[in-house]
C-alpha cells in the first residue's frame, strides 16, 4: 500500500527505524508511534519506500 502523502511516508520511516532498533521507541510521537505498534515491519517498509515526488505534504 503506497503512502498517500509525504508526511505519512516520513512517519512510516521513523516507525520502521524504531522497529529495527535504529532509534529509541521513546523518541517517536504522534502517527509514527501508533504505526510502530500496529503495523508489521513489512507494511512499514512498503509505506516508507513510496516515492515522494508528486505527493502532497498532507493528505486532505
N, C-alpha and C positions, 0 to 999 in steps of 0.2 A: 504494500500500500504506500504510495508516494505521499510526501508531505504536501499539505495544501498551502503553506506559507513558509517564508524563511524563518520566522520565529519558531514555528513548530519543528522545523528541521534542526535549528540550533538547540532547542530544548531536548530533542531526542539525542543529539550528540553529547550533551552534558550528562544525560541519564545513562547513556551507553558507557561513557568514561567511568562513571561511578560503579556501574555493574561490573566492569572489568577490573576495578580496583585501582584505576589510574588517578582518580581523585577521591576524596572522602565523601561518603554519602551525606554527612552533616553539612557539606558545602552547598548541597542542592536546595533550591526553593521553588515554590510555585509548581508549574506544569512539569518541570523536569523531575521533581521529587515524586509526584504521583506516577509519572511514566516509568520511573525506575522500579517502583513497587509492583505495578500492574502489568508490565509488558516483558516479554522474553528478550533475550539478547538478539535473537534473530529479527524480531519485529522492530526493535530499536535500530538495528543496523540498516534495515530497509528504509526506515524513515530518515535516518541521518545521512544516508548516501544519496538522497534525492538531489538533483541539480537545482541550484538556487536561481539560476538565470530565468527571468520572466515571472518569478513568483512574487506576490505582494508581500510586504513585511508582515502584515497581519491579515488573516482571513476574516471576511465580514460575516 
